[in-house]
Amino acid sequence: MAIDTYAPCPGGSGKKIKFCCADLVGDLEQLETLVEGDQISAALDQVKRLEEKHPRRACLMATRTKLELGSKRYAEAAASSRAFLDAFPENPLALGHAAITDAIAGRMQEAAASFDTARMAAAAAGGEAAAELVRIAATLVQAAAQLGHVGFAQGIVDWLADTGLGNEEERRILTAVVGSSGVPAALRTRVGLETTADDSPWRLEFDAALDHARHWRLAKALTTFRSLKGVAGESRELFTNIAVICEMLARPVEASEAWLAVARLRATPVDDAVEATGRAIALETEADPDRSPVVRFVSRLAALTVPAGEEGSAAIELMEDRIRHAGRFDQAAFDRAQWVARNAAPPRSAWRVYDEGSPARLLSTLLIFGRQTDREPEAVLQGFAPDVELARSAVETALGCAFGSGETTDAMPAVAPTAWLMGAQFRMQPPASAPAPTPAGEPSVFDALLAEQRKALWDRFLSVWPETPLPELLGKTPREALADPQSARRVEALVSEGEATSRRPDASAAWTAMRDRLGLKAPPTIASTKPFADDVPPLRWHRLDMASLSIDDLRGVLVTAMGAGFERAAGLAAEAVNARSDATPPDRWEALGLLEERAESSGRRLEIIAELRSIARELKASDGMLDVLELRVRLQRGDEADVVRLLEHVRREHGRDQQVIQAFAEVMMEAGIDLSALAGRAMPGGAAAAGGAVPAAAPAAEAGKLWTPGGESSPAAGGEKKVIWTPT
């Protein structure tokens, strides 16, 4: 392919190829042909040979670094990038490649500094290297998002949008990359740069720094803002801007300190101080994801004393039989093939170990291994350290063994104490036999079991969390932290975020109950009828008086809160939309879809599905996916007649809709039901033939997909939680 000699030099010199590397045009064309033919190794060998003949040529050094990065030869790419930058320290591509190699190595602060300098160098060169910088920017966004540096990643996306680089689709994809990385709740609210008062004695320097920041000269802006600390130490605008710029430069520690400074200022309103503290906590975690205290996963080993030969095997069987009848153990299924694939001997059996509560809480997993060629029979107890300690005595008594101290190194998985408490699991005891069908409008056996489990989970959370040392509170317990005003703001921030962003209504309610447990005042209702015009932060939207909002503002709150993960506000807005007489059918469809996901009882879910069917008829839309949604609920409730009715309805009304048929079959298979056998039992009129029964309490399943106006399907409860960056 012929190269346009008036195109920018691929080495980022800022010149045209004709005036920079005209003698290498033929070689560059050959390299491009090899790359287009996916002959990366051959291209790399060729560029190395060319470098020997033409040393210190920017186009060759840039091409070599790109090829090594593209072929994932990261160590070689780092060396080539370093040589490129040493030779051309002001070259925007050399700086951009250095940013990528730093990011790959996890040095995000250095990567951000290099990219900031690359942007300035590209602007000084007249933007000739802009196209290549867009590709570098996309790589950095993905690396930063993956490593949790949200401000750096989003700052690059904002730069692309502000300068018009790349196309809209590319920017949309990069925004989605940032959102899908899991933005912490405190960082989902966008905070912009602030101006200072007209009569500020430091206004000249402040405006100069602001101009640097707005033209994406972030390092220069930060240096100038820092210089004002001595004269503007009480300026909220100053520390806000320092914090925002530090987030974009991947300096989470300095950003956290700046947000804490904002929170301490007397002029900062209470709500703003709490949210600034929440941002500081999130940035502390970004700087050190594994900061103490954490709850670590441990694995402890015990030798089993059994006789040799056949008697030994029989002795292990007696042990297994003993724990099977001990009440605190349930046998667990495991995939032997996965052990064999790892070239590891699989255990004889696996067991779940519970405490003695009612309902019993899952503590750990017990693996029992028989005698191997190179080792004696043994037992392994695994779980989070506090739970293993609780289970240890019971297991040692049941097996007649003693577990060692085990390993608790940094290599073992760990979670924050709050996540450990909220992830507790309890044993559900379904009826031994299929219960009678649940009357319409009544809670099913499945509902009762789930309600019991939820109560056990949140009772324990409310009891234990206030006395648990937390990394977010710098090792203090919430009750200890309340004694200090600054630490108390940290507690308020954690509780407020829990209320606003918990996906399940029962979790949000538990955080509200935690306020009463700790003696925290409930925040007042926000009297704003125009939350977008009044710039009410999304973390406070659940405190809005939804009844006073216009349908347009309600719609905006609902859609934005759903997308950004402010679940409580989304639920309240959905209820308000559904109650409004001026809501359109599509508005009510979206609101009811969210309410169905959040419904805590099967009865309420069926009521909402019935309302959705009514809207589908009004919109003249297919109700096939609603049949799938109802099927999941009916299987949970054990409504056999309704399951068969739905099967017949799908066969009759949606037999040609492959999407519905496939989704319906998947639900049935998930529940362990033989679809063909069930269909064979169907009688005219939808009744079930005598004999056989649909399992009454199928395992809880994630909701399927709902049709939405316009023909698109939107994810319901299944899949990962959606999180996007909140629009400004």
C-alpha positions in Angstrom: 0.0 0.0 0.0 1.4 3.4 -1.0 2.1 5.8 1.8 0.9 9.4 1.5 4.2 11.4 1.8 2.2 14.4 3.0 0.7 12.4 5.9 2.1 13.0 9.4 5.3 11.2 10.2 4.6 7.9 12.2 7.3 8.9 14.6 5.4 11.8 16.0 7.9 14.5 14.9 5.1 16.8 13.9 6.4 17.0 10.3 5.2 15.4 7.1 6.8 12.2 5.9 8.2 14.0 2.9 10.1 16.4 5.1 11.0 14.0 7.9 11.8 10.5 6.6 11.4 10.5 2.8 14.4 8.1 2.5 12.4 5.4 4.5 9.1 5.6 2.5 9.7 2.3 0.8 10.7 0.6 4.0 7.6 2.0 5.8 5.4 0.7 3.0 6.9 -2.7 3.4 6.3 -2.7 7.1 2.7 -1.6 6.7 2.2 -4.5 4.2 3.6 -7.0 6.7 1.3 -5.6 9.5 -1.8 -5.7 7.3 -0.9 -9.3 6.5 -0.7 -10.1 10.3 3.0 -10.9 10.0 3.9 -9.2 13.2 7.1 -11.2 13.9 8.4 -10.6 10.4 7.6 -6.8 10.7 9.4 -6.7 14.0 12.5 -8.4 12.6 12.4 -6.0 9.7 12.2 -2.9 11.8 15.1 -4.1 14.0 17.3 -4.5 10.9 16.3 -1.0 9.7 17.2 0.4 13.1 20.7 -1.0 12.8 21.1 0.8 9.4 19.2 4.0 10.5 19.8 4.5 14.2 17.8 7.1 16.2 15.0 7.5 13.7 11.8 8.3 15.4 9.5 6.6 12.9 11.4 3.3 13.4 11.6 3.6 17.1 7.9 4.3 17.4 7.0 1.4 15.0 9.1 -1.0 17.0 7.5 -0.1 20.3 4.0 -0.4 18.8 4.8 -3.8 17.3 6.2 -5.1 20.6 3.2 -3.8 22.5 0.8 -5.3 20.0 2.5 -8.7 20.3 2.5 -8.5 24.1 6.3 -8.4 24.4 6.0 -6.0 27.3 9.5 -6.2 28.7 10.9 -5.5 25.2 8.4 -2.8 24.7 9.4 -1.1 27.9 13.1 -1.1 26.9 12.3 0.2 23.4 10.0 2.9 24.8 12.7 4.0 27.2 15.2 4.3 24.4 12.7 6.2 22.3 12.0 8.7 25.1 15.7 9.1 25.9 16.3 10.0 22.2 13.3 12.2 21.8 12.2 13.5 25.3 9.6 15.9 23.9 8.1 13.6 21.3 4.4 13.1 22.0 4.4 9.5 20.8 7.5 8.6 22.9 5.7 10.1 25.9 2.5 8.2 25.0 4.3 4.9 24.6 6.0 5.5 27.9 2.6 6.1 29.5 1.4 2.7 28.2 4.4 0.8 29.4 4.1 2.4 32.8 0.4 1.6 33.0 1.1 -2.1 32.0 3.6 -2.2 34.9 1.0 -0.8 37.3 2.7 2.6 37.6 -0.4 4.6 37.0 0.8 7.9 38.5 3.9 7.8 36.2 1.6 6.9 33.3 -0.7 9.8 34.0 2.2 12.2 34.2 3.7 11.0 30.9 0.3 11.2 29.1 -0.3 14.7 30.4 3.1 15.8 29.0 2.2 13.9 25.7 -1.0 15.9 25.3 0.9 19.2 25.8 3.6 18.1 23.4 1.0 17.1 20.7 -0.7 20.5 21.1 2.6 22.3 20.7 3.3 20.2 17.6 0.0 21.3 16.0 -1.9 18.1 16.6 -0.1 16.0 13.9 0.2 13.1 16.4 -3.5 13.3 17.5 -4.7 10.2 15.7 -2.0 8.0 17.3 -2.6 9.6 20.7 -6.3 8.6 20.4 -5.2 5.0 20.2 -2.8 5.4 23.1 -5.6 7.1 25.1 -8.0 4.2 24.5 -5.4 1.8 25.8 -4.8 3.9 28.9 -8.5 4.1 29.6 -8.8 0.4 29.6 -5.7 -0.1 31.8 -6.8 2.6 34.3 -10.3 1.3 34.5 -9.1 -2.3 35.1 -6.8 -1.1 37.9 -9.5 1.0 39.5 -8.2 4.5 38.7 -11.5 5.9 37.8 -10.6 9.6 37.7 -7.6 9.0 35.4 -9.7 6.9 33.0 -12.7 9.3 32.9 -10.4 12.3 32.6 -9.0 10.9 29.4 -12.5 10.3 28.0 -13.4 14.0 28.9 -10.3 15.2 27.1 -11.2 13.3 24.0 -14.7 14.8 24.1 -13.5 18.3 24.9 -10.9 18.3 22.0 -13.2 16.4 19.6 -10.6 13.7 19.1 -11.9 10.3 18.1 -15.5 9.7 17.0 -18.6 9.6 19.1 -18.8 5.8 19.0 -15.3 5.4 20.3 -15.9 7.8 23.1 -19.2 6.0 24.0 -17.4 2.6 24.1 -14.6 4.1 26.4 -17.3 5.6 28.7 -18.9 2.1 28.9 -15.4 0.7 29.7 -15.1 3.1 32.7 -18.6 2.3 33.9 -18.3 -1.4 33.7 -15.2 -1.4 35.8 -17.3 -0.8 38.9 -17.1 2.9 39.9 -17.3 3.3 43.7 -20.5 4.9 44.8 -18.8 8.0 46.2 -17.0 8.6 42.8 -20.1 8.3 40.6 -21.0 11.9 41.0 -19.1 14.1 38.6 -17.4 17.1 40.2 -16.2 19.9 38.0 -13.5 22.6 38.5 -14.6 25.6 40.5 -13.9 29.3 40.1 -13.0 31.7 42.9 -14.7 34.9 44.0 -14.1 38.0 41.9 -12.6 39.9 44.9 -10.2 37.1 45.9 -6.7 38.4 46.5 -5.3 35.3 44.8 -7.7 35.4 41.8 -5.0 36.1 39.2 -3.0 33.0 40.1 -6.1 31.0 40.6 -7.4 31.9 37.1 -4.1 31.1 35.6 -4.2 27.6 37.1 -7.8 27.2 36.0 -6.8 28.1 32.5 -4.0 25.4 32.5 -6.6 22.8 33.7 -9.2 23.7 31.1 -6.6 23.4 28.4 -5.5 20.0 29.8 -2.2 21.1 31.1 -2.9 19.3 34.4 0.5 19.1 35.9 1.0 22.9 35.5 -2.4 23.5 36.9 -1.7 21.4 39.9 1.6 23.1 40.6 0.0 26.5 40.5 -2.9 25.5 42.7 -0.5 24.0 45.3 1.4 27.2 45.4 -1.8 29.0 46.7 -2.2 26.8 49.8 -0.2 29.3 51.9 -2.5 32.2 51.1 -5.8 30.5 50.3 -5.8 27.7 52.9 -9.4 28.2 53.8 -10.6 28.2 50.1 -13.0 25.4 49.4 -12.6 26.0 45.7 -8.9 25.6 45.9 -8.9 22.2 47.5 -11.8 21.0 45.3 -9.8 21.8 42.2 -6.6 20.1 43.7 -8.7 17.0 44.4 -10.3 16.9 41.0 -6.9 17.3 39.2 -5.2 14.8 41.4 -7.9 12.2 40.6 -7.3 12.8 36.8 -3.5 12.5 37.4 -3.9 9.1 39.2 -2.7 10.6 42.6 -5.3 9.1 44.9 -3.5 9.8 48.1 -3.1 13.6 47.4 -6.7 13.7 46.1 -8.0 12.0 49.3 -6.1 14.5 51.5 -7.6 17.4 49.5 -11.2 16.1 49.8 -10.6 15.7 53.6 -9.4 19.3 53.7 -12.7 20.3 51.9 -14.7 18.4 54.5 -12.9 20.1 57.4 -13.5 23.6 56.3 -16.1 25.5 58.3 -17.8 26.9 55.2 -18.5 23.4 53.8 -22.2 22.4 54.3 -22.8 19.2 56.2 -24.0 17.1 53.2 -21.0 18.3 51.1 -18.6 17.5 53.9 -20.0 13.9 54.2 -19.8 13.3 50.4 -16.2 14.8 50.3 -15.3 12.3 53.0 -16.9 9.5 51.1 -14.7 10.4 48.0 -11.7 10.4 50.3 -12.5 7.0 51.5 -12.9 5.6 48.0 -9.6 7.2 46.9 -7.8 5.7 49.9 -9.1 2.3 48.8 -7.9 3.1 45.2 -4.4 3.8 46.6 -4.4 0.7 48.7 -7.1 -1.9 47.9 -5.9 -4.3 50.6 -5.5 -1.9 53.5 -6.1 -3.3 56.9 -8.0 -4.6 58.6 -9.3 -7.2 56.2 -10.9 -10.6 56.6 -8.6 -13.2 55.0 -9.4 -16.6 53.6 -7.5 -19.4 55.3 -6.9 -23.1 54.7 -6.1 -25.4 57.6 -4.8 -29.0 57.4 -5.3 -31.9 59.7 -4.0 -35.5 59.5 -6.6 -38.1 59.9 -5.6 -41.1 62.1 -7.0 -44.2 60.6 -5.8 -47.9 60.5 -3.9 -49.2 57.4 -5.5 -51.2 54.6 -9.2 -51.8 54.2 -9.9 -50.9 57.8 -8.6 -47.4 57.0 -11.0 -46.8 54.2 -13.8 -48.1 56.4 -12.7 -45.8 59.2 -13.0 -42.8 56.9 -16.5 -43.9 55.8 -17.4 -44.1 59.5 -16.1 -40.5 60.0 -18.2 -39.3 57.0 -21.2 -41.1 58.3 -20.7 -39.5 61.7 -20.6 -35.9 60.4 -23.5 -36.7 58.1 -25.7 -37.2 61.1 -24.1 -34.5 63.3 -26.6 -31.7 62.2 -24.0 -29.1 61.5 -22.7 -30.6 58.2 -24.3 -30.9 54.8 -22.6 -32.8 52.0 -21.7 -30.6 49.1 -21.3 -31.5 45.4 -18.0 -30.8 43.7 -16.6 -31.3 40.2 -14.0 -34.0 40.3 -13.0 -33.3 36.7 -11.7 -29.8 37.7 -9.4 -31.4 40.2 -8.1 -33.9 37.7 -7.6 -31.2 35.1 -5.3 -29.4 37.6 -3.4 -32.7 38.1 -4.6 -32.8 41.7 -6.1 -35.7 43.6 -9.8 -34.9 44.3 -11.2 -35.2 47.8 -13.4 -38.2 48.8 -16.1 -35.8 49.9 -16.9 -32.1 50.5 -19.0 -30.7 53.3 -20.5 -27.4 54.3 -20.0 -26.6 58.0 -22.7 -24.5 59.8 -23.0 -22.9 63.2 -25.6 -23.8 65.7 -27.9 -20.8 65.1 -31.4 -20.9 63.7 -31.2 -20.5 60.8 -27.7 -21.9 60.8 -24.9 -19.7 59.2 -22.5 -21.2 56.8 -19.0 -21.1 58.3 -16.6 -23.0 56.1 -16.0 -25.9 53.7 -14.5 -29.2 54.8 -12.6 -31.5 52.3 -11.8 -35.1 53.3 -9.0 -36.8 51.4 -8.3 -40.5 51.5 -4.8 -42.1 51.6 -2.7 -41.1 48.6 0.6 -42.7 47.3 2.6 -39.8 48.8 0.5 -38.8 51.8 -1.7 -40.0 54.5 -5.5 -39.3 54.8 -6.2 -35.7 55.7 -8.9 -33.1 56.1 -8.8 -29.5 54.9 -10.9 -26.7 56.5 -11.3 -23.6 54.4 -13.1 -20.3 54.8 -12.7 -16.8 56.2 -10.5 -16.8 59.3 -13.2 -15.8 61.9 -15.6 -18.4 60.6 -13.0 -21.2 60.4 -12.1 -20.5 64.1 -15.8 -21.0 65.0 -16.1 -24.2 62.9 -12.7 -25.7 64.0 -13.8 -27.1 67.4 -16.8 -28.9 66.0 -14.9 -30.4 63.1 -12.0 -31.5 65.3 -14.5 -33.2 67.7 -16.3 -34.9 64.8 -13.2 -36.2 63.1 -10.9 -36.7 66.1 -8.2 -34.6 64.6 -6.3 -31.3 65.2 -5.9 -28.6 62.6 -2.7 -26.7 62.3 -2.4 -22.9 62.3 -2.6 -22.8 58.5 -1.4 -20.1 56.1 -2.7 -16.5 56.2 -0.3 -14.9 53.8 -1.0 -11.9 51.6 -1.4 -14.3 48.7 -4.6 -15.6 50.2 -7.9 -13.9 49.1 -9.2 -11.2 51.4 -12.3 -9.0 51.7 -13.3 -5.9 53.6 -15.1 -6.7 56.9 -18.4 -5.0 55.6 -18.4 -7.2 52.5 -17.7 -10.3 54.7 -20.7 -9.5 57.0 -23.0 -8.7 54.1 -22.0 -11.9 52.3 -23.1 -14.3 55.1 -25.1 -17.3 53.9 -27.7 -19.2 55.9 -29.1 -22.7 55.5 -32.5 -22.9 54.1 -34.6 -25.9 55.1 -37.3 -26.5 52.4 -40.2 -28.8 53.2 -39.5 -32.5 53.0 -42.5 -32.9 50.7 -44.1 -30.7 48.2 -46.4 -28.2 50.0 -50.0 -27.5 48.9 -50.3 -24.8 46.2 -50.0 -21.3 47.5 -53.3 -19.4 47.4 -53.3 -16.3 45.2 -52.0 -13.3 47.0 -50.4 -15.3 49.9 -46.7 -15.6 50.5 -45.3 -18.9 49.4 -43.0 -21.3 51.3 -40.2 -20.0 49.2 -41.1 -16.4 50.3 -41.1 -17.5 53.9 -37.6 -19.1 53.6 -36.2 -16.0 51.9 -37.7 -13.7 54.5 -36.2 -15.8 57.3 -32.8 -15.7 55.6 -32.9 -12.0 55.1 -33.9 -11.4 58.7 -31.0 -13.5 59.9 -28.5 -11.7 57.6 -29.5 -8.2 58.7 -30.0 -9.0 62.4 -26.4 -10.2 62.4 -25.2 -7.3 60.4 -26.8 -4.7 62.7 -25.4 -6.5 65.7 -21.8 -7.1 64.6 -21.0 -4.1 62.2 -21.0 -1.4 64.9 -18.3 -3.2 66.8 -16.1 -4.3 63.8 -12.8 -2.5 63.0 -13.0 -1.2 59.4 -10.3 0.0 57.0 -12.6 2.8 55.9 -12.5 4.1 59.5 -8.7 3.7 59.8 -9.0 0.6 62.0 -11.7 2.0 64.3 -15.1 0.4 64.9 -18.1 2.6 63.8 -19.0 3.1 67.5 -15.4 4.2 68.3 -15.3 6.5 65.3 -18.4 8.4 66.4 -16.5 9.8 69.3 -14.4 12.0 66.9 -16.2 14.5 64.6 -14.0 13.8 61.6 -14.2 10.1 62.0 -17.9 10.4 62.6 -18.2 11.9 59.1 -16.6 8.7 57.8 -19.3 6.6 59.4 -22.0 9.0 58.0 -20.5 8.6 54.6 -20.6 4.8 54.7 -24.1 4.7 56.0 -25.4 7.2 53.4 -23.8 5.4 50.5 -25.2 2.1 51.8 -28.7 3.6 51.9 -28.4 5.2 48.4 -26.7 2.4 46.4 -27.7 -0.9 47.9 -29.2 -3.0 45.1 -31.8 -4.7 47.3 -34.4 -2.8 49.3 -33.8 -4.9 52.4 -30.1 -3.9 52.3 -31.0 -0.3 52.0 -33.4 -0.6 54.9 -30.7 -2.2 57.0 -28.4 0.8 56.5 -31.3 3.0 57.6 -31.8 0.9 60.6 -28.1 1.2 61.3 -28.6 4.9 61.8 -30.9 4.1 64.7 -28.5 1.5 66.1 -25.6 4.1 66.1 -27.7 7.1 67.1 -27.2 9.0 63.8 -29.8 11.5 62.8 -31.9 10.9 59.7 -31.0 13.4 57.0 -33.9 15.8 56.1 -36.0 15.6 53.0 -34.6 17.8 50.2 -37.1 20.5 49.1 -36.1 20.7 45.5 -38.6 20.5 42.6 -35.9 20.7 39.9 -33.0 18.4 41.0 -31.2 18.7 37.7 -31.4 22.5 37.6 -30.5 22.8 41.3 -27.5 20.4 40.9 -28.7 18.1 43.6 -26.0 15.3 43.8 -27.3 11.9 42.9 -26.2 10.5 46.2 -29.0 12.6 47.8 -31.8 11.8 45.3 -33.4 9.3 47.6 -34.1 12.2 49.9 -36.1 14.1 47.3 -39.9 14.6 47.6 -40.7 12.5 44.5 -44.4 13.6 44.6 -43.4 17.2 44.0 -41.3 16.5 40.9 -42.6 16.9 37.3 -43.0 13.8 35.2 -40.0 14.9 33.1 -37.7 15.3 36.2 -39.1 12.0 37.6 -38.2 10.3 34.3 -34.7 11.8 34.4 -34.2 10.7 38.0 -35.4 7.2 37.3 -33.3 6.6 34.2 -30.1 8.2 35.6 -30.4 6.6 39.0 -31.0 3.2 37.4 -28.0 3.5 35.1 -25.6 4.9 37.8 -26.6 2.5 40.5 -28.4 4.8 42.9 -30.9 2.1 43.6 -33.0 3.6 46.4 -33.7 6.8 44.4 -34.5 4.7 41.4 -37.0 2.6 43.3 -38.7 5.7 44.8 -38.8 7.3 41.4 -40.3 4.2 39.9 -43.1 4.1 42.5 -43.8 7.8 41.9 -43.9 7.3 38.1 -46.2 4.4 38.3 -48.6 6.4 40.5 -48.7 9.4 38.1 -51.7 9.9 35.9 -49.6 11.7 33.3 -47.1 8.9 33.0 -47.0 7.3 29.5 -47.2 3.5 29.0 -43.5 3.4 28.2 -42.8 5.3 31.4 -44.8 2.9 33.4 -43.2 -0.1 31.7 -39.8 1.0 32.7 -40.9 1.8 36.2 -42.6 -1.5 36.7 -39.7 -3.4 35.3 -37.5 -1.9 38.0 -40.1 -2.5 40.7 -40.4 -6.2 39.6 -36.6 -6.6 40.0 -36.8 -5.1 43.5 -39.9 -6.9 44.7 -39.2 -9.0 47.8 -42.2 -11.4 47.5 -43.4 -13.6 44.7 -46.9 -12.3 45.2 -45.9 -8.8 44.5 -43.9 -9.8 41.5 -46.9 -11.6 40.0 -49.0 -8.4 40.6 -46.4 -6.3 38.7 -46.2 -8.9 35.9 -50.0 -8.6 35.5 -49.7 -4.8 35.2 -46.9 -5.3 32.6 -49.2 -7.6 30.6 -51.8 -4.8 30.6 -49.3 -2.3 29.3 -48.1 -4.8 26.7 -51.6 -5.2 25.4 -52.0 -1.4 25.3 -48.7 -1.1 23.3 -49.7 -4.1 21.1 -46.5 -5.9 22.1 -45.7 -9.5 22.5 -46.1 -10.9 26.1 -43.8 -13.8 25.4 -40.9 -12.7 27.7 -43.4 -11.9 30.4 -44.5 -15.5 30.2 -40.8 -16.4 30.9 -40.6 -14.0 33.7 -43.8 -15.4 35.3 -42.6 -18.9 34.8 -39.6 -18.3 37.1 -41.9 -17.0 39.8 -44.4 -19.8 39.4 -41.6 -22.4 39.8 -40.4 -20.7 43.0 -43.9 -20.8 44.4 -44.6 -24.4 43.2 -47.7 -23.4 41.2 -47.8 -26.5 39.1 -51.1 -25.8 37.3 -49.8 -22.3 36.3 -46.6 -23.7 35.0 -48.4 -26.1 32.7 -50.8 -23.2 31.7 -47.8 -21.1 30.8 -46.3 -23.9 28.8 -49.4 -24.3 26.8 -49.8 -20.6 26.3 -46.2 -20.3 24.9 -46.8 -23.3 22.6 -50.0 -21.8 21.3 -49.1 -18.1 21.1 -45.3 -18.0 20.7 -44.4 -21.2 19.1 -42.7 -19.4 16.2 -40.8 -16.9 18.5 -37.4 -18.6 18.9 -36.2 -16.1 21.5 -39.2 -16.9 23.8 -38.9 -20.6 23.2 -35.2 -20.6 24.0 -35.6 -18.5 27.1 -38.6 -20.6 28.3 -36.6 -23.9 27.8 -33.6 -22.4 29.7 -35.8 -21.5 32.7 -37.2 -25.1 32.8 -33.7 -26.6 32.5 -32.4 -24.4 35.3 -35.1 -25.8 37.5 -34.2 -29.3 36.6 -37.4 -30.0 34.7 -37.7 -32.3 31.7 -39.5 -30.1 29.3 -40.6 -32.8 26.9 -42.0 -35.0 29.7 -43.9 -32.1 31.2 -45.4 -31.2 27.8 -46.5 -34.8 27.4 -48.5 -34.5 30.6 -50.4 -31.4 29.4 -54.1 -31.9 29.0 -56.6 -29.9 26.9 -57.6 -26.8 28.7 -54.2 -26.4 30.4 -54.7 -28.9 33.3 -52.0 -31.3 34.3 -52.4 -35.0 34.0 -52.5 -37.1 37.2 -49.2 -38.3 38.6 -45.9 -36.5 38.8 -45.4 -33.0 40.1 -43.4 -30.0 39.1 -40.8 -29.4 41.9 -42.4 -27.1 44.4 -39.5 -25.0 45.4 -37.0 -24.7 42.6 -33.8 -22.8 43.4 -34.0 -19.0 43.2 -33.2 -17.9 39.6 -32.3 -14.6 38.2 -35.0 -12.8 36.3 -34.9 -13.0 32.5 -35.2 -10.2 30.0 -38.1 -7.9 29.4 -39.3 -6.5 26.1 -39.1 -2.7 26.1 -40.8 -0.2 23.8 -38.9 0.1 20.6 -38.0 -3.6 20.3 -34.9 -3.6 22.5 -34.5 -5.9 25.5 -33.3 -4.6 28.7 -31.5 -6.6 31.4 -33.6 -7.4 34.5 -32.2 -8.9 37.6 -29.9 -11.3 35.9 -26.3 -10.5 35.1 -23.9 -8.0 36.6 -25.1 -4.8 38.2 -25.1 -1.9 35.8 -22.9 1.0 36.8 -22.1 4.1 34.7 -20.6 7.4 35.4 -23.2 10.0 36.3 -23.7 12.6 33.6 -22.9 16.2 34.5 
